[in-house]
C-alpha cells in the first residue's frame, strides 16, 4: 500500500491535487481511497459527489471519505473524558466547560491519523490519498504523539491512582459508574500506540510520501519551507513539491506580464528552497477544477504518463540531529560539490548555502534561532553544521 499526504498553505489547491491524484491512481487500476482531514471539508465539492464520514465508492476503483472527527474522539477518548468531566463538574466547573477542557490536546487532529492506521492494517486499498489540513494544523497532527504524551502521562498518573482507591468506595455509595475501569486506561494507551505506529509509517519512504503543494508566490513558498524544515525535524518522508496554478504560456495579455515574470522567478526559487526534491507543475486553468473531467486534465498536466503512487524521492535534502541540550547538527548532503565553491550565510532564522553559481535556502526551526554556529565541516560530500548556545 502507498500513503500519499498532500499538505500546504490554505488555498493553494490541495483538495484538487488530491482528487486528481486519486482519480489517476484509480484509472491506472489501483484500488484507491481519498480522505479529507480538513475540518472545512471540500472534497465532495471537488469530486462533485455526495460523500460523508464513511468511505463510499464514487467511481470504479475510487472511494472517498470526509473524516468524522467526533466519532474517532468518542471511540478512543470518550470513557476517560466522561470520567474527567465528572471530576471537574464536582469541583463546580460547568459541564460544557469541563467537557471542553478535558479534550486531549491535539486529539481532534490526531483522530484523522487513526483512520490512516485502520486502512493500512486492513489492506483494503492499494493507495490512500490524504487531503490534509493547512500546514499549521498538519504539523500539529504529525507531532501529536510527542506533544500530548507529556500531558496525558501526568493526568493518568494522578487519576489512575485515585481511581484504584475511589472505585470500591464509589460502588458502596452508588457512584462507581463515574470512575473508569482499568481497561478504559488501556484504550487510551492503545490510542498512543496507534499514533506511534502511524508516525513510523509516515516516516517510511517505502510506504509513504508527504507532498508539499505550493503556488508560485514567494510568501506561500516561504511558509512551505518552514513546513518542510519541521517535517525533516520529525523525520517524515517528503518526496515531491507540487506547484499549482502556473499561468500558461498561451496567456499573452499584457495585464499578466508582471505576474508571469514573478512566477518565473519564484519557480526558480523553489529549486533553491527545496534542493533535489522533484517538482511537478500544474497550470492555472480557465475555470474551477471540479468534476471528474477537469480533474482528469489536471492529473494529465501533473503526471503525464507517470504513476503518482510511486515514490518520487528517497534521499534527504537535509536533516537535523539533536546532540544534547541546546546542541544540534544540521546535515546537508551536497553530492558532487567542491569545498572551495562553498559559501555559507546565516541570518537568525535562515541559512543560505552557495555552491558555485547555485544557491540553497534553508529555513531553521525555532529551536535553532538563538544558537550560534559552533562548527561547520564539509566531509564525504556532506556539509555538517553544529549549533550550540554560547
C-alpha positions as CSV (number, residue, x, y, z in Angstrom):
1,X,0.0,0.0,0.0
2,X,1.1,3.6,-0.6
3,X,0.1,6.5,1.6
4,X,0.3,10.0,0.0
5,X,-0.3,13.1,2.1
6,X,-0.8,16.4,0.4
7,X,-0.3,19.5,2.6
8,X,0.5,23.2,2.2
9,X,-0.8,26.7,2.9
10,X,-4.5,27.1,2.8
11,X,-6.0,27.9,-0.6
12,X,-3.2,26.5,-2.8
13,X,-5.4,23.7,-4.2
14,X,-4.5,20.7,-2.1
15,X,-8.0,19.3,-2.5
16,X,-8.0,19.5,-6.3
17,X,-4.5,17.9,-6.3
18,X,-5.6,15.1,-4.0
19,X,-8.7,14.4,-6.1
20,X,-6.8,14.4,-9.4
21,X,-4.1,12.2,-8.0
22,X,-6.7,9.7,-6.6
23,X,-8.6,9.6,-9.9
24,X,-5.3,9.0,-11.8
25,X,-4.4,6.1,-9.5
26,X,-7.9,4.6,-9.8
27,X,-7.8,4.8,-13.6
28,X,-4.5,3.0,-13.5
29,X,-6.2,0.0,-11.9
30,X,-5.2,0.8,-8.3
31,X,-7.8,0.4,-5.6
32,X,-7.7,3.9,-4.2
33,X,-9.3,5.9,-1.3
34,X,-9.0,9.6,-0.8
35,X,-9.8,11.1,2.6
36,X,-10.1,14.7,3.8
37,X,-8.7,15.6,7.2
38,X,-9.6,19.3,6.9
39,X,-12.4,20.4,9.3
40,X,-13.7,22.6,6.4
41,X,-14.3,19.7,4.0
42,X,-14.4,20.5,0.3
43,X,-13.5,17.0,-1.1
44,X,-17.1,16.3,-2.1
45,X,-17.3,19.7,-3.9
46,X,-14.1,18.9,-5.8
47,X,-15.3,15.5,-6.9
48,X,-18.9,16.7,-7.4
49,X,-20.1,13.7,-5.4
50,X,-22.0,13.4,-2.1
51,X,-19.7,11.9,0.4
52,X,-19.7,11.6,4.2
53,X,-17.9,10.2,7.3
54,X,-17.8,6.6,5.9
55,X,-16.0,5.6,2.7
56,X,-18.2,5.5,-0.3
57,X,-17.3,4.2,-3.8
58,X,-17.8,7.1,-6.3
59,X,-16.1,5.7,-9.4
60,X,-14.6,2.3,-10.4
61,X,-11.6,1.7,-8.0
62,X,-12.2,5.0,-6.2
63,X,-13.6,5.6,-2.7
64,X,-13.9,8.9,-0.9
65,X,-14.4,9.9,2.7
66,X,-14.7,13.1,4.8
67,X,-13.4,12.1,8.2
68,X,-15.8,12.5,11.2
69,X,-13.6,13.7,14.0
70,X,-16.2,13.3,16.7
71,X,-16.6,9.6,16.0
72,X,-12.9,8.9,16.4
73,X,-12.6,11.1,19.5
74,X,-15.6,9.3,21.2
75,X,-14.1,5.9,20.3
76,X,-10.7,6.4,21.8
77,X,-11.2,9.1,24.5
78,X,-14.9,9.1,25.3
79,X,-14.8,7.0,28.5
80,X,-11.9,8.8,30.1
81,X,-13.3,12.2,29.1
82,X,-16.6,11.3,30.8
83,X,-14.7,10.5,34.0
84,X,-12.6,13.7,33.9
85,X,-15.7,15.8,33.1
86,X,-17.4,14.3,36.2
87,X,-14.4,15.0,38.3
88,X,-14.3,18.7,37.2
89,X,-18.0,19.1,37.5
90,X,-17.9,18.0,41.1
91,X,-15.5,20.9,41.7
92,X,-18.1,23.4,40.5
93,X,-17.0,23.7,36.8
94,X,-19.9,23.9,34.4
95,X,-20.5,20.7,32.4
96,X,-19.9,22.3,29.0
97,X,-16.7,23.9,30.1
98,X,-15.5,20.7,31.8
99,X,-16.1,18.8,28.6
100,X,-14.0,21.2,26.6
101,X,-11.0,21.3,28.9
102,X,-10.8,17.5,29.1
103,X,-10.2,17.1,25.4
104,X,-6.7,15.6,24.9
105,X,-4.6,18.4,23.3
106,X,-4.3,17.7,19.6
107,X,-6.8,14.8,19.6
108,X,-9.1,16.5,17.1
109,X,-6.2,16.4,14.6
110,X,-5.0,13.0,15.8
111,X,-8.3,11.4,15.1
112,X,-7.5,11.6,11.4
113,X,-4.3,9.6,11.9
114,X,-6.3,6.7,13.4
115,X,-8.1,6.2,10.0
116,X,-4.8,6.0,8.2
117,X,-3.7,3.2,10.5
118,X,-7.0,1.4,10.0
119,X,-6.7,1.4,6.2
120,X,-3.1,0.3,6.3
121,X,-3.8,-2.6,8.7
122,X,-6.9,-3.7,6.8
123,X,-5.1,-3.7,3.5
124,X,-8.3,-3.0,1.6
125,X,-6.7,-0.5,-0.7
126,X,-3.6,-0.1,-2.9
127,X,-3.3,3.7,-2.4
128,X,-4.5,6.1,0.4
129,X,-4.5,9.8,-0.6
130,X,-4.8,12.2,2.3
131,X,-6.1,15.7,1.6
132,X,-4.6,17.3,4.7
133,X,-5.5,20.4,6.6
134,X,-3.4,23.6,6.1
135,X,0.2,23.4,7.2
136,X,-0.1,24.6,10.8
137,X,-2.8,22.0,11.6
138,X,-1.0,19.3,9.7
139,X,2.2,19.9,11.8
140,X,0.2,19.7,15.0
141,X,-1.3,16.4,13.7
142,X,2.1,14.9,12.9
143,X,3.7,16.0,16.1
144,X,0.8,14.8,18.2
145,X,2.4,11.7,19.9
146,X,5.3,13.9,21.3
147,X,3.2,16.9,22.3
148,X,0.3,15.1,24.1
149,X,2.1,12.2,25.9
150,X,3.6,14.6,28.5
151,X,0.1,16.0,29.2
152,X,-1.6,12.6,29.4
153,X,1.0,10.7,31.4
154,X,0.7,13.3,34.2
155,X,-3.1,13.3,34.2
156,X,-3.1,9.4,34.1
157,X,-0.7,9.2,37.0
158,X,-2.9,11.3,39.2
159,X,-6.3,10.0,38.2
160,X,-5.4,6.3,37.7
161,X,-4.0,6.2,41.2
162,X,-7.1,7.9,42.6
163,X,-9.4,5.6,40.7
164,X,-8.0,2.5,42.5
165,X,-9.0,4.0,45.8
166,X,-12.2,5.6,44.8
167,X,-13.7,2.8,42.7
168,X,-14.5,0.5,45.6
169,X,-15.8,3.4,47.7
170,X,-17.9,4.7,44.8
171,X,-19.6,1.4,44.3
172,X,-20.6,1.3,48.0
173,X,-22.2,4.7,47.7
174,X,-23.7,4.0,44.3
175,X,-21.3,6.3,42.3
176,X,-18.9,3.7,40.9
177,X,-20.1,4.3,37.3
178,X,-18.4,7.7,37.4
179,X,-15.0,6.1,37.8
180,X,-13.4,4.3,34.8
181,X,-12.5,0.7,34.9
182,X,-8.8,-0.3,34.3
183,X,-9.5,-1.3,30.7
184,X,-10.5,2.3,29.9
185,X,-7.0,3.4,30.5
186,X,-5.8,0.5,28.3
187,X,-7.9,2.0,25.5
188,X,-6.0,5.3,25.8
189,X,-2.7,3.5,25.8
190,X,-3.9,1.8,22.6
191,X,-4.5,5.3,21.2
192,X,-0.9,6.3,21.7
193,X,0.4,3.0,20.4
194,X,-1.7,3.6,17.2
195,X,-0.3,7.1,16.8
196,X,3.2,5.9,17.2
197,X,2.6,3.3,14.5
198,X,1.2,5.9,12.1
199,X,4.2,8.1,12.8
200,X,6.6,5.3,11.9
201,X,4.5,4.6,8.8
202,X,4.7,8.2,7.6
203,X,8.4,8.3,8.2
204,X,9.0,5.2,5.9
205,X,9.7,6.3,2.3
206,X,8.9,2.8,1.1
207,X,5.3,3.2,2.3
208,X,4.5,6.9,2.5
209,X,5.0,10.2,0.7
210,X,4.4,13.7,2.1
211,X,4.0,16.1,-0.9
212,X,4.0,19.8,-0.5
213,X,1.6,21.9,-2.6
214,X,2.5,25.5,-3.4
215,X,1.5,28.3,-5.7
216,X,4.3,30.3,-7.4
217,X,4.2,33.1,-4.8
218,X,7.1,34.0,-2.5
219,X,5.0,34.1,0.7
220,X,3.5,30.7,0.0
221,X,6.9,29.2,-0.7
222,X,8.4,30.7,2.4
223,X,5.7,29.1,4.6
224,X,6.1,25.8,2.8
225,X,9.9,25.9,3.5
226,X,9.1,26.1,7.2
227,X,6.8,23.2,6.9
228,X,9.5,21.2,5.1
229,X,12.1,22.0,7.8
230,X,9.7,20.7,10.5
231,X,8.8,17.6,8.5
232,X,12.6,16.9,8.3
233,X,12.9,17.6,12.0
234,X,10.2,14.9,12.8
235,X,11.6,12.5,10.2
236,X,8.7,12.4,7.8
237,X,9.2,11.3,4.2
238,X,8.8,14.3,1.9
239,X,9.3,13.2,-1.8
240,X,7.9,16.0,-4.0
241,X,6.9,19.6,-4.5
242,X,3.7,20.3,-6.5
243,X,3.5,23.9,-7.9
244,X,-0.1,24.6,-8.8
245,X,-1.7,27.5,-10.8
246,X,1.1,28.5,-13.0
247,X,-0.1,31.0,-15.7
248,X,0.4,29.1,-19.0
249,X,2.5,30.5,-21.9
250,X,-0.6,30.9,-24.1
251,X,-1.8,33.7,-21.8
252,X,-0.3,36.8,-23.6
253,X,-2.4,39.6,-22.2
254,X,-0.1,42.4,-21.0
255,X,-2.1,42.6,-17.8
256,X,-0.5,39.2,-16.8
257,X,3.1,40.1,-17.9
258,X,4.3,41.0,-14.5
259,X,2.5,38.1,-12.9
260,X,4.2,35.7,-15.3
261,X,7.6,37.2,-14.7
262,X,7.2,37.0,-10.9
263,X,6.0,33.4,-11.2
264,X,9.1,32.5,-13.3
265,X,11.4,34.0,-10.6
266,X,9.5,32.2,-7.8
267,X,9.6,28.8,-9.6
268,X,13.4,29.2,-9.8
269,X,13.4,30.0,-6.1
270,X,11.6,26.7,-5.4
271,X,14.8,25.0,-6.7
272,X,16.9,26.9,-4.2
273,X,14.5,26.3,-1.3
274,X,13.9,22.5,-1.7
275,X,17.1,21.2,-3.3
276,X,16.8,17.9,-5.2
277,X,13.1,17.3,-4.4
278,X,11.2,16.6,-7.7
279,X,9.0,19.5,-8.8
280,X,5.6,18.8,-10.5
281,X,3.8,21.6,-12.2
282,X,0.1,22.3,-12.9
283,X,-1.2,25.2,-14.9
284,X,-3.8,27.8,-13.9
285,X,-7.0,26.5,-15.6
286,X,-9.6,28.8,-17.2
287,X,-12.2,27.7,-14.6
288,X,-12.8,25.8,-11.4
289,X,-11.2,22.4,-11.3
290,X,-14.2,20.3,-10.2
291,X,-15.7,17.2,-11.6
292,X,-14.0,14.1,-13.0
293,X,-13.3,15.5,-16.5
294,X,-11.4,18.6,-15.2
295,X,-9.7,16.6,-12.5
296,X,-8.5,14.2,-15.2
297,X,-7.0,17.1,-17.2
298,X,-5.2,18.3,-14.0
299,X,-3.8,14.8,-13.5
300,X,-2.6,14.7,-17.1
301,X,-0.8,18.1,-16.6
302,X,0.8,17.0,-13.4
303,X,1.9,13.4,-14.1
304,X,1.8,12.8,-17.8
305,X,2.4,9.0,-18.1
306,X,3.8,8.7,-14.6
307,X,2.3,6.7,-11.8
308,X,1.6,9.0,-8.8
309,X,1.7,6.1,-6.4
310,X,5.4,5.5,-7.0
311,X,7.8,7.1,-4.6
312,X,9.4,10.2,-6.2
313,X,12.5,10.7,-4.0
314,X,14.2,8.5,-1.5
315,X,17.1,10.8,-0.4
316,X,17.3,13.5,2.1
317,X,17.9,17.2,1.3
318,X,18.7,18.0,4.9
319,X,18.1,16.7,8.4
320,X,18.6,17.9,12.0
321,X,20.1,15.8,14.8
322,X,19.9,16.5,18.5
323,X,23.3,16.2,20.1
324,X,22.4,17.3,23.7
325,X,20.8,20.2,25.5
326,X,20.9,23.2,23.2
327,X,23.2,21.4,20.7
328,X,22.1,20.3,17.2
329,X,23.7,19.3,14.0
330,X,22.3,20.3,10.6
331,X,23.3,17.7,7.9
332,X,23.1,18.8,4.2
333,X,24.1,16.3,1.5
334,X,25.8,18.1,-1.4
335,X,26.9,15.4,-3.9
336,X,29.5,16.5,-6.4
337,X,30.1,19.8,-4.7
338,X,33.7,21.1,-4.2
339,X,34.7,22.6,-0.9
340,X,36.3,25.6,-2.5
341,X,33.0,26.5,-4.1
342,X,31.0,26.6,-0.9
343,X,29.8,29.8,0.9
344,X,27.6,29.9,3.9
345,X,25.4,32.9,5.1
346,X,23.4,33.0,8.3
347,X,20.5,35.1,9.4
348,X,18.6,34.4,12.6
349,X,16.1,32.0,11.1
350,X,17.7,31.1,7.7
351,X,20.8,29.6,6.2
352,X,21.8,30.3,2.6
353,X,24.3,28.0,1.0
354,X,26.1,28.9,-2.2
355,X,27.7,26.2,-4.3
356,X,29.3,27.8,-7.3
357,X,26.5,29.6,-9.2
358,X,23.7,27.8,-7.3
359,X,22.0,28.7,-4.0
360,X,20.2,26.7,-1.4
361,X,18.0,28.4,1.2
362,X,17.1,26.5,4.4
363,X,14.6,27.8,7.0
364,X,15.8,26.9,10.5
365,X,13.4,25.6,13.2
366,X,12.7,27.9,16.1
367,X,14.9,25.9,18.5
368,X,18.0,27.0,16.5
369,X,17.2,30.7,16.1
370,X,19.2,31.9,19.2
371,X,22.0,29.4,18.8
372,X,25.4,30.1,17.3
373,X,27.2,28.1,14.7
374,X,29.9,26.2,16.6
375,X,31.5,24.3,13.8
376,X,31.0,23.7,10.1
377,X,32.7,20.8,8.2
378,X,32.4,19.5,4.6
379,X,33.3,15.8,4.6
380,X,32.3,12.9,2.3
381,X,30.0,15.2,0.1
382,X,28.1,16.3,3.2
383,X,28.0,19.6,5.0
384,X,27.7,19.3,8.8
385,X,26.9,22.4,10.8
386,X,26.8,22.3,14.6
387,X,24.8,24.8,16.6
388,X,25.1,25.5,20.3
389,X,24.4,28.1,22.9
390,X,27.4,30.4,23.6
